[in-house]
């Protein structure tokens, strides 16, 4: 009876999450601000073990509809020590950026995620993903959301890997635009990436 009830709860959660994800894909809350149109890109499952909290889809992801389907994704998968099959398995990895649609481009790269998205959808989706063991907080915009009162720079937060809340790691964005940052901060590859790979492996095996 207990096993049956547990399975029923899991099935109910999965059903609720599926309905909510469909609502997200139909969302038009900030359509008038999106120069390339509306195309929410997320990856969710009630069984996901690792959550990637990124920034917003870029132009290539907007075109393909697959999160991190670009050079940033190649680098992120290498950092995590997993392949594309694992990365795109929603029962292992969930991907919820701060903004679900491509915000367009500015003079210095992509525009910030639309501010409407996270408060509208994020807590509702996360409430239906109870099995997440590790959250990767990627980039400045995600860091501001998860650490709103923290005054340290992104670099300082990445370096403080041992002092983050349990189940969280802060990472720089894996974009090629950050190549200079990576060269200036060799400790990231030497100290943070091995710990990242260890935590990802542990979460996926839990």
Biotite code that builds the C-alpha atoms (Angstrom):
import biotite.structure as struc

atoms = struc.array([
    struc.Atom([0.000, 0.000, 0.000], chain_id="A", res_id=1, res_name="UNK", atom_name="CA", element="C"),
    struc.Atom([2.816, 2.400, 0.915], chain_id="A", res_id=2, res_name="UNK", atom_name="CA", element="C"),
    struc.Atom([4.636, 1.745, -2.363], chain_id="A", res_id=3, res_name="UNK", atom_name="CA", element="C"),
    struc.Atom([1.383, 2.204, -4.302], chain_id="A", res_id=4, res_name="UNK", atom_name="CA", element="C"),
    struc.Atom([0.693, 5.535, -2.566], chain_id="A", res_id=5, res_name="UNK", atom_name="CA", element="C"),
    struc.Atom([4.236, 6.720, -3.228], chain_id="A", res_id=6, res_name="UNK", atom_name="CA", element="C"),
    struc.Atom([3.943, 5.817, -6.912], chain_id="A", res_id=7, res_name="UNK", atom_name="CA", element="C"),
    struc.Atom([0.619, 7.646, -7.092], chain_id="A", res_id=8, res_name="UNK", atom_name="CA", element="C"),
    struc.Atom([2.181, 10.790, -5.584], chain_id="A", res_id=9, res_name="UNK", atom_name="CA", element="C"),
    struc.Atom([5.042, 10.630, -8.071], chain_id="A", res_id=10, res_name="UNK", atom_name="CA", element="C"),
    struc.Atom([2.600, 10.174, -10.961], chain_id="A", res_id=11, res_name="UNK", atom_name="CA", element="C"),
    struc.Atom([0.500, 13.115, -9.735], chain_id="A", res_id=12, res_name="UNK", atom_name="CA", element="C"),
    struc.Atom([3.554, 15.352, -9.438], chain_id="A", res_id=13, res_name="UNK", atom_name="CA", element="C"),
    struc.Atom([4.729, 14.358, -12.908], chain_id="A", res_id=14, res_name="UNK", atom_name="CA", element="C"),
    struc.Atom([1.293, 15.128, -14.321], chain_id="A", res_id=15, res_name="UNK", atom_name="CA", element="C"),
    struc.Atom([1.137, 18.520, -12.597], chain_id="A", res_id=16, res_name="UNK", atom_name="CA", element="C"),
    struc.Atom([4.619, 19.404, -13.801], chain_id="A", res_id=17, res_name="UNK", atom_name="CA", element="C"),
    struc.Atom([3.753, 18.423, -17.359], chain_id="A", res_id=18, res_name="UNK", atom_name="CA", element="C"),
    struc.Atom([0.692, 20.678, -17.313], chain_id="A", res_id=19, res_name="UNK", atom_name="CA", element="C"),
    struc.Atom([2.675, 23.552, -15.822], chain_id="A", res_id=20, res_name="UNK", atom_name="CA", element="C"),
    struc.Atom([5.465, 23.148, -18.386], chain_id="A", res_id=21, res_name="UNK", atom_name="CA", element="C"),
    struc.Atom([2.858, 23.376, -21.137], chain_id="A", res_id=22, res_name="UNK", atom_name="CA", element="C"),
    struc.Atom([1.552, 26.609, -19.579], chain_id="A", res_id=23, res_name="UNK", atom_name="CA", element="C"),
    struc.Atom([5.103, 27.944, -19.646], chain_id="A", res_id=24, res_name="UNK", atom_name="CA", element="C"),
    struc.Atom([5.439, 27.127, -23.324], chain_id="A", res_id=25, res_name="UNK", atom_name="CA", element="C"),
    struc.Atom([2.224, 29.037, -24.014], chain_id="A", res_id=26, res_name="UNK", atom_name="CA", element="C"),
    struc.Atom([3.290, 32.060, -21.939], chain_id="A", res_id=27, res_name="UNK", atom_name="CA", element="C"),
    struc.Atom([3.137, 35.458, -23.649], chain_id="A", res_id=28, res_name="UNK", atom_name="CA", element="C"),
    struc.Atom([3.705, 37.672, -20.595], chain_id="A", res_id=29, res_name="UNK", atom_name="CA", element="C"),
    struc.Atom([6.610, 39.593, -22.123], chain_id="A", res_id=30, res_name="UNK", atom_name="CA", element="C"),
    struc.Atom([6.020, 38.939, -25.828], chain_id="A", res_id=31, res_name="UNK", atom_name="CA", element="C"),
    struc.Atom([6.066, 42.648, -26.699], chain_id="A", res_id=32, res_name="UNK", atom_name="CA", element="C"),
    struc.Atom([9.630, 42.927, -25.377], chain_id="A", res_id=33, res_name="UNK", atom_name="CA", element="C"),
    struc.Atom([11.063, 39.981, -27.351], chain_id="A", res_id=34, res_name="UNK", atom_name="CA", element="C"),
    struc.Atom([12.332, 41.112, -30.770], chain_id="A", res_id=35, res_name="UNK", atom_name="CA", element="C"),
    struc.Atom([12.730, 37.537, -32.035], chain_id="A", res_id=36, res_name="UNK", atom_name="CA", element="C"),
    struc.Atom([9.423, 36.246, -30.766], chain_id="A", res_id=37, res_name="UNK", atom_name="CA", element="C"),
    struc.Atom([8.343, 33.947, -27.962], chain_id="A", res_id=38, res_name="UNK", atom_name="CA", element="C"),
    struc.Atom([9.962, 30.543, -27.565], chain_id="A", res_id=39, res_name="UNK", atom_name="CA", element="C"),
    struc.Atom([10.368, 29.381, -23.950], chain_id="A", res_id=40, res_name="UNK", atom_name="CA", element="C"),
    struc.Atom([13.159, 26.817, -23.652], chain_id="A", res_id=41, res_name="UNK", atom_name="CA", element="C"),
    struc.Atom([13.225, 24.679, -20.519], chain_id="A", res_id=42, res_name="UNK", atom_name="CA", element="C"),
    struc.Atom([13.927, 21.088, -19.536], chain_id="A", res_id=43, res_name="UNK", atom_name="CA", element="C"),
    struc.Atom([12.104, 19.714, -16.487], chain_id="A", res_id=44, res_name="UNK", atom_name="CA", element="C"),
    struc.Atom([11.211, 16.459, -14.755], chain_id="A", res_id=45, res_name="UNK", atom_name="CA", element="C"),
    struc.Atom([9.973, 15.581, -11.289], chain_id="A", res_id=46, res_name="UNK", atom_name="CA", element="C"),
    struc.Atom([12.863, 13.095, -11.134], chain_id="A", res_id=47, res_name="UNK", atom_name="CA", element="C"),
    struc.Atom([15.687, 15.519, -12.013], chain_id="A", res_id=48, res_name="UNK", atom_name="CA", element="C"),
    struc.Atom([18.733, 15.250, -9.760], chain_id="A", res_id=49, res_name="UNK", atom_name="CA", element="C"),
    struc.Atom([20.723, 18.268, -10.990], chain_id="A", res_id=50, res_name="UNK", atom_name="CA", element="C"),
    struc.Atom([19.240, 21.698, -11.701], chain_id="A", res_id=51, res_name="UNK", atom_name="CA", element="C"),
    struc.Atom([21.002, 24.176, -13.978], chain_id="A", res_id=52, res_name="UNK", atom_name="CA", element="C"),
    struc.Atom([19.969, 27.752, -13.201], chain_id="A", res_id=53, res_name="UNK", atom_name="CA", element="C"),
    struc.Atom([21.382, 29.709, -16.127], chain_id="A", res_id=54, res_name="UNK", atom_name="CA", element="C"),
    struc.Atom([20.608, 33.107, -17.616], chain_id="A", res_id=55, res_name="UNK", atom_name="CA", element="C"),
    struc.Atom([18.502, 32.979, -20.808], chain_id="A", res_id=56, res_name="UNK", atom_name="CA", element="C"),
    struc.Atom([18.601, 31.180, -24.166], chain_id="A", res_id=57, res_name="UNK", atom_name="CA", element="C"),
    struc.Atom([20.872, 32.634, -26.819], chain_id="A", res_id=58, res_name="UNK", atom_name="CA", element="C"),
    struc.Atom([20.187, 33.008, -30.521], chain_id="A", res_id=59, res_name="UNK", atom_name="CA", element="C"),
    struc.Atom([21.216, 29.434, -31.418], chain_id="A", res_id=60, res_name="UNK", atom_name="CA", element="C"),
    struc.Atom([19.134, 27.928, -28.633], chain_id="A", res_id=61, res_name="UNK", atom_name="CA", element="C"),
    struc.Atom([16.174, 30.050, -29.697], chain_id="A", res_id=62, res_name="UNK", atom_name="CA", element="C"),
    struc.Atom([16.505, 28.560, -33.180], chain_id="A", res_id=63, res_name="UNK", atom_name="CA", element="C"),
    struc.Atom([16.903, 24.915, -32.104], chain_id="A", res_id=64, res_name="UNK", atom_name="CA", element="C"),
    struc.Atom([14.664, 24.866, -29.019], chain_id="A", res_id=65, res_name="UNK", atom_name="CA", element="C"),
    struc.Atom([17.293, 22.833, -27.136], chain_id="A", res_id=66, res_name="UNK", atom_name="CA", element="C"),
    struc.Atom([18.863, 24.390, -24.031], chain_id="A", res_id=67, res_name="UNK", atom_name="CA", element="C"),
    struc.Atom([22.628, 24.934, -24.182], chain_id="A", res_id=68, res_name="UNK", atom_name="CA", element="C"),
    struc.Atom([22.736, 23.671, -27.758], chain_id="A", res_id=69, res_name="UNK", atom_name="CA", element="C"),
    struc.Atom([25.790, 25.809, -28.499], chain_id="A", res_id=70, res_name="UNK", atom_name="CA", element="C"),
    struc.Atom([29.447, 26.329, -27.584], chain_id="A", res_id=71, res_name="UNK", atom_name="CA", element="C"),
    struc.Atom([28.452, 27.303, -24.034], chain_id="A", res_id=72, res_name="UNK", atom_name="CA", element="C"),
    struc.Atom([26.702, 23.969, -23.658], chain_id="A", res_id=73, res_name="UNK", atom_name="CA", element="C"),
    struc.Atom([29.723, 22.040, -24.928], chain_id="A", res_id=74, res_name="UNK", atom_name="CA", element="C"),
    struc.Atom([31.894, 23.715, -22.320], chain_id="A", res_id=75, res_name="UNK", atom_name="CA", element="C"),
    struc.Atom([29.337, 23.273, -19.528], chain_id="A", res_id=76, res_name="UNK", atom_name="CA", element="C"),
    struc.Atom([29.014, 19.556, -20.227], chain_id="A", res_id=77, res_name="UNK", atom_name="CA", element="C"),
    struc.Atom([32.796, 19.268, -20.130], chain_id="A", res_id=78, res_name="UNK", atom_name="CA", element="C"),
    struc.Atom([32.894, 21.132, -16.819], chain_id="A", res_id=79, res_name="UNK", atom_name="CA", element="C"),
    struc.Atom([30.251, 18.805, -15.386], chain_id="A", res_id=80, res_name="UNK", atom_name="CA", element="C"),
    struc.Atom([31.908, 15.657, -16.715], chain_id="A", res_id=81, res_name="UNK", atom_name="CA", element="C"),
    struc.Atom([28.786, 14.346, -18.481], chain_id="A", res_id=82, res_name="UNK", atom_name="CA", element="C"),
    struc.Atom([27.858, 13.679, -22.089], chain_id="A", res_id=83, res_name="UNK", atom_name="CA", element="C"),
    struc.Atom([24.970, 14.983, -24.193], chain_id="A", res_id=84, res_name="UNK", atom_name="CA", element="C"),
    struc.Atom([22.844, 11.911, -23.488], chain_id="A", res_id=85, res_name="UNK", atom_name="CA", element="C"),
    struc.Atom([22.998, 12.514, -19.736], chain_id="A", res_id=86, res_name="UNK", atom_name="CA", element="C"),
    struc.Atom([22.668, 16.270, -20.118], chain_id="A", res_id=87, res_name="UNK", atom_name="CA", element="C"),
    struc.Atom([19.492, 16.048, -22.190], chain_id="A", res_id=88, res_name="UNK", atom_name="CA", element="C"),
    struc.Atom([17.910, 13.382, -19.995], chain_id="A", res_id=89, res_name="UNK", atom_name="CA", element="C"),
    struc.Atom([15.364, 15.416, -17.977], chain_id="A", res_id=90, res_name="UNK", atom_name="CA", element="C"),
    struc.Atom([15.223, 12.699, -15.316], chain_id="A", res_id=91, res_name="UNK", atom_name="CA", element="C"),
    struc.Atom([18.859, 13.533, -14.591], chain_id="A", res_id=92, res_name="UNK", atom_name="CA", element="C"),
    struc.Atom([19.285, 17.220, -15.473], chain_id="A", res_id=93, res_name="UNK", atom_name="CA", element="C"),
    struc.Atom([16.694, 19.997, -15.313], chain_id="A", res_id=94, res_name="UNK", atom_name="CA", element="C"),
    struc.Atom([17.424, 23.327, -16.999], chain_id="A", res_id=95, res_name="UNK", atom_name="CA", element="C"),
    struc.Atom([15.597, 26.450, -15.826], chain_id="A", res_id=96, res_name="UNK", atom_name="CA", element="C"),
    struc.Atom([17.231, 29.739, -16.814], chain_id="A", res_id=97, res_name="UNK", atom_name="CA", element="C"),
    struc.Atom([16.282, 33.054, -15.254], chain_id="A", res_id=98, res_name="UNK", atom_name="CA", element="C"),
    struc.Atom([14.487, 33.935, -18.483], chain_id="A", res_id=99, res_name="UNK", atom_name="CA", element="C"),
    struc.Atom([12.995, 31.234, -20.674], chain_id="A", res_id=100, res_name="UNK", atom_name="CA", element="C"),
    struc.Atom([13.073, 33.161, -23.982], chain_id="A", res_id=101, res_name="UNK", atom_name="CA", element="C"),
    struc.Atom([15.876, 34.736, -25.993], chain_id="A", res_id=102, res_name="UNK", atom_name="CA", element="C"),
    struc.Atom([15.820, 38.420, -24.924], chain_id="A", res_id=103, res_name="UNK", atom_name="CA", element="C"),
    struc.Atom([17.628, 39.721, -27.999], chain_id="A", res_id=104, res_name="UNK", atom_name="CA", element="C"),
    struc.Atom([21.096, 41.178, -28.459], chain_id="A", res_id=105, res_name="UNK", atom_name="CA", element="C"),
    struc.Atom([22.651, 44.438, -27.299], chain_id="A", res_id=106, res_name="UNK", atom_name="CA", element="C"),
    struc.Atom([25.949, 46.195, -27.907], chain_id="A", res_id=107, res_name="UNK", atom_name="CA", element="C"),
    struc.Atom([27.865, 43.857, -25.576], chain_id="A", res_id=108, res_name="UNK", atom_name="CA", element="C"),
    struc.Atom([26.141, 40.565, -26.241], chain_id="A", res_id=109, res_name="UNK", atom_name="CA", element="C"),
    struc.Atom([22.747, 39.195, -25.321], chain_id="A", res_id=110, res_name="UNK", atom_name="CA", element="C"),
    struc.Atom([20.384, 41.370, -23.303], chain_id="A", res_id=111, res_name="UNK", atom_name="CA", element="C"),
    struc.Atom([19.564, 40.414, -19.683], chain_id="A", res_id=112, res_name="UNK", atom_name="CA", element="C"),
    struc.Atom([16.814, 37.879, -19.031], chain_id="A", res_id=113, res_name="UNK", atom_name="CA", element="C"),
    struc.Atom([13.357, 39.398, -18.942], chain_id="A", res_id=114, res_name="UNK", atom_name="CA", element="C"),
    struc.Atom([12.480, 40.195, -15.292], chain_id="A", res_id=115, res_name="UNK", atom_name="CA", element="C"),
    struc.Atom([8.914, 38.886, -15.585], chain_id="A", res_id=116, res_name="UNK", atom_name="CA", element="C"),
    struc.Atom([9.907, 35.257, -16.039], chain_id="A", res_id=117, res_name="UNK", atom_name="CA", element="C"),
    struc.Atom([11.477, 34.100, -12.765], chain_id="A", res_id=118, res_name="UNK", atom_name="CA", element="C"),
    struc.Atom([8.836, 35.486, -10.361], chain_id="A", res_id=119, res_name="UNK", atom_name="CA", element="C"),
    struc.Atom([6.039, 34.241, -12.603], chain_id="A", res_id=120, res_name="UNK", atom_name="CA", element="C"),
    struc.Atom([7.134, 30.635, -13.012], chain_id="A", res_id=121, res_name="UNK", atom_name="CA", element="C"),
    struc.Atom([10.221, 29.627, -11.065], chain_id="A", res_id=122, res_name="UNK", atom_name="CA", element="C"),
    struc.Atom([8.843, 28.766, -7.623], chain_id="A", res_id=123, res_name="UNK", atom_name="CA", element="C"),
    struc.Atom([5.886, 26.894, -9.149], chain_id="A", res_id=124, res_name="UNK", atom_name="CA", element="C"),
    struc.Atom([8.160, 24.697, -11.254], chain_id="A", res_id=125, res_name="UNK", atom_name="CA", element="C"),
    struc.Atom([10.681, 24.052, -8.489], chain_id="A", res_id=126, res_name="UNK", atom_name="CA", element="C"),
    struc.Atom([7.919, 23.007, -6.100], chain_id="A", res_id=127, res_name="UNK", atom_name="CA", element="C"),
    struc.Atom([7.202, 20.105, -8.454], chain_id="A", res_id=128, res_name="UNK", atom_name="CA", element="C"),
    struc.Atom([10.843, 18.998, -8.708], chain_id="A", res_id=129, res_name="UNK", atom_name="CA", element="C"),
    struc.Atom([11.485, 17.609, -5.201], chain_id="A", res_id=130, res_name="UNK", atom_name="CA", element="C"),
    struc.Atom([14.388, 15.306, -6.060], chain_id="A", res_id=131, res_name="UNK", atom_name="CA", element="C"),
    struc.Atom([16.982, 17.932, -6.998], chain_id="A", res_id=132, res_name="UNK", atom_name="CA", element="C"),
    struc.Atom([20.241, 17.286, -5.132], chain_id="A", res_id=133, res_name="UNK", atom_name="CA", element="C"),
    struc.Atom([22.474, 19.913, -6.732], chain_id="A", res_id=134, res_name="UNK", atom_name="CA", element="C"),
    struc.Atom([21.758, 23.350, -8.195], chain_id="A", res_id=135, res_name="UNK", atom_name="CA", element="C"),
    struc.Atom([24.334, 24.989, -10.461], chain_id="A", res_id=136, res_name="UNK", atom_name="CA", element="C"),
    struc.Atom([23.915, 28.776, -10.265], chain_id="A", res_id=137, res_name="UNK", atom_name="CA", element="C"),
    struc.Atom([25.453, 30.084, -13.473], chain_id="A", res_id=138, res_name="UNK", atom_name="CA", element="C"),
    struc.Atom([26.337, 33.683, -14.255], chain_id="A", res_id=139, res_name="UNK", atom_name="CA", element="C"),
    struc.Atom([25.611, 37.077, -12.760], chain_id="A", res_id=140, res_name="UNK", atom_name="CA", element="C"),
    struc.Atom([21.831, 37.166, -13.206], chain_id="A", res_id=141, res_name="UNK", atom_name="CA", element="C"),
    struc.Atom([21.264, 33.766, -11.620], chain_id="A", res_id=142, res_name="UNK", atom_name="CA", element="C"),
    struc.Atom([23.634, 34.660, -8.795], chain_id="A", res_id=143, res_name="UNK", atom_name="CA", element="C"),
    struc.Atom([21.665, 37.824, -8.018], chain_id="A", res_id=144, res_name="UNK", atom_name="CA", element="C"),
    struc.Atom([18.470, 35.758, -7.859], chain_id="A", res_id=145, res_name="UNK", atom_name="CA", element="C"),
    struc.Atom([19.863, 33.065, -5.557], chain_id="A", res_id=146, res_name="UNK", atom_name="CA", element="C"),
    struc.Atom([22.035, 35.387, -3.452], chain_id="A", res_id=147, res_name="UNK", atom_name="CA", element="C"),
    struc.Atom([20.082, 38.680, -3.410], chain_id="A", res_id=148, res_name="UNK", atom_name="CA", element="C"),
    struc.Atom([21.770, 40.064, -0.293], chain_id="A", res_id=149, res_name="UNK", atom_name="CA", element="C"),
    struc.Atom([25.311, 38.969, -1.150], chain_id="A", res_id=150, res_name="UNK", atom_name="CA", element="C"),
    struc.Atom([27.610, 41.868, -2.011], chain_id="A", res_id=151, res_name="UNK", atom_name="CA", element="C"),
    struc.Atom([30.563, 39.841, -3.275], chain_id="A", res_id=152, res_name="UNK", atom_name="CA", element="C"),
    struc.Atom([31.458, 39.701, -6.955], chain_id="A", res_id=153, res_name="UNK", atom_name="CA", element="C"),
    struc.Atom([30.677, 36.662, -9.061], chain_id="A", res_id=154, res_name="UNK", atom_name="CA", element="C"),
    struc.Atom([34.365, 35.765, -9.030], chain_id="A", res_id=155, res_name="UNK", atom_name="CA", element="C"),
    struc.Atom([34.425, 35.847, -5.226], chain_id="A", res_id=156, res_name="UNK", atom_name="CA", element="C"),
    struc.Atom([31.325, 33.671, -5.021], chain_id="A", res_id=157, res_name="UNK", atom_name="CA", element="C"),
    struc.Atom([32.771, 31.114, -7.433], chain_id="A", res_id=158, res_name="UNK", atom_name="CA", element="C"),
    struc.Atom([35.975, 31.003, -5.384], chain_id="A", res_id=159, res_name="UNK", atom_name="CA", element="C"),
    struc.Atom([34.012, 30.429, -2.147], chain_id="A", res_id=160, res_name="UNK", atom_name="CA", element="C"),
    struc.Atom([32.915, 27.011, -3.333], chain_id="A", res_id=161, res_name="UNK", atom_name="CA", element="C"),
    struc.Atom([33.148, 25.492, 0.150], chain_id="A", res_id=162, res_name="UNK", atom_name="CA", element="C"),
    struc.Atom([30.905, 28.109, 1.772], chain_id="A", res_id=163, res_name="UNK", atom_name="CA", element="C"),
    struc.Atom([27.869, 27.903, -0.505], chain_id="A", res_id=164, res_name="UNK", atom_name="CA", element="C"),
    struc.Atom([24.587, 26.543, 0.882], chain_id="A", res_id=165, res_name="UNK", atom_name="CA", element="C"),
    struc.Atom([24.330, 22.766, 0.761], chain_id="A", res_id=166, res_name="UNK", atom_name="CA", element="C"),
    struc.Atom([23.450, 21.544, -2.683], chain_id="A", res_id=167, res_name="UNK", atom_name="CA", element="C"),
    struc.Atom([24.513, 24.697, -4.544], chain_id="A", res_id=168, res_name="UNK", atom_name="CA", element="C"),
    struc.Atom([27.531, 25.717, -6.617], chain_id="A", res_id=169, res_name="UNK", atom_name="CA", element="C"),
    struc.Atom([28.158, 29.077, -8.282], chain_id="A", res_id=170, res_name="UNK", atom_name="CA", element="C"),
    struc.Atom([29.808, 29.040, -11.707], chain_id="A", res_id=171, res_name="UNK", atom_name="CA", element="C"),
    struc.Atom([30.795, 31.651, -14.283], chain_id="A", res_id=172, res_name="UNK", atom_name="CA", element="C"),
    struc.Atom([28.908, 31.491, -17.541], chain_id="A", res_id=173, res_name="UNK", atom_name="CA", element="C"),
    struc.Atom([30.563, 28.929, -19.862], chain_id="A", res_id=174, res_name="UNK", atom_name="CA", element="C"),
    struc.Atom([30.281, 31.275, -22.853], chain_id="A", res_id=175, res_name="UNK", atom_name="CA", element="C"),
    struc.Atom([33.379, 31.756, -25.031], chain_id="A", res_id=176, res_name="UNK", atom_name="CA", element="C"),
    struc.Atom([33.040, 35.429, -24.055], chain_id="A", res_id=177, res_name="UNK", atom_name="CA", element="C"),
    struc.Atom([34.462, 34.387, -20.679], chain_id="A", res_id=178, res_name="UNK", atom_name="CA", element="C"),
    struc.Atom([37.712, 32.994, -22.085], chain_id="A", res_id=179, res_name="UNK", atom_name="CA", element="C"),
    struc.Atom([39.651, 35.956, -20.704], chain_id="A", res_id=180, res_name="UNK", atom_name="CA", element="C"),
    struc.Atom([38.161, 35.415, -17.242], chain_id="A", res_id=181, res_name="UNK", atom_name="CA", element="C"),
    struc.Atom([39.156, 31.745, -17.344], chain_id="A", res_id=182, res_name="UNK", atom_name="CA", element="C"),
    struc.Atom([42.735, 32.652, -18.279], chain_id="A", res_id=183, res_name="UNK", atom_name="CA", element="C"),
    struc.Atom([42.921, 35.184, -15.450], chain_id="A", res_id=184, res_name="UNK", atom_name="CA", element="C"),
    struc.Atom([41.572, 32.714, -12.894], chain_id="A", res_id=185, res_name="UNK", atom_name="CA", element="C"),
    struc.Atom([43.417, 29.389, -13.320], chain_id="A", res_id=186, res_name="UNK", atom_name="CA", element="C"),
    struc.Atom([42.287, 28.303, -9.840], chain_id="A", res_id=187, res_name="UNK", atom_name="CA", element="C"),
    struc.Atom([38.833, 27.701, -11.326], chain_id="A", res_id=188, res_name="UNK", atom_name="CA", element="C"),
    struc.Atom([40.036, 24.811, -13.457], chain_id="A", res_id=189, res_name="UNK", atom_name="CA", element="C"),
    struc.Atom([42.436, 23.520, -10.827], chain_id="A", res_id=190, res_name="UNK", atom_name="CA", element="C"),
    struc.Atom([40.127, 23.620, -7.782], chain_id="A", res_id=191, res_name="UNK", atom_name="CA", element="C"),
    struc.Atom([36.499, 24.283, -8.691], chain_id="A", res_id=192, res_name="UNK", atom_name="CA", element="C"),
    struc.Atom([36.042, 21.974, -11.675], chain_id="A", res_id=193, res_name="UNK", atom_name="CA", element="C"),
    struc.Atom([37.190, 18.791, -9.884], chain_id="A", res_id=194, res_name="UNK", atom_name="CA", element="C"),
    struc.Atom([34.740, 19.574, -7.076], chain_id="A", res_id=195, res_name="UNK", atom_name="CA", element="C"),
    struc.Atom([32.004, 20.282, -9.608], chain_id="A", res_id=196, res_name="UNK", atom_name="CA", element="C"),
    struc.Atom([32.542, 16.932, -11.338], chain_id="A", res_id=197, res_name="UNK", atom_name="CA", element="C"),
    struc.Atom([32.532, 15.160, -7.969], chain_id="A", res_id=198, res_name="UNK", atom_name="CA", element="C"),
    struc.Atom([29.248, 16.774, -6.885], chain_id="A", res_id=199, res_name="UNK", atom_name="CA", element="C"),
    struc.Atom([27.537, 16.155, -10.226], chain_id="A", res_id=200, res_name="UNK", atom_name="CA", element="C"),
    struc.Atom([28.536, 12.497, -10.162], chain_id="A", res_id=201, res_name="UNK", atom_name="CA", element="C"),
    struc.Atom([27.327, 12.107, -6.582], chain_id="A", res_id=202, res_name="UNK", atom_name="CA", element="C"),
    struc.Atom([23.984, 13.783, -7.344], chain_id="A", res_id=203, res_name="UNK", atom_name="CA", element="C"),
    struc.Atom([23.324, 11.655, -10.410], chain_id="A", res_id=204, res_name="UNK", atom_name="CA", element="C"),
    struc.Atom([24.163, 8.470, -8.518], chain_id="A", res_id=205, res_name="UNK", atom_name="CA", element="C"),
    struc.Atom([22.004, 9.340, -5.494], chain_id="A", res_id=206, res_name="UNK", atom_name="CA", element="C"),
])
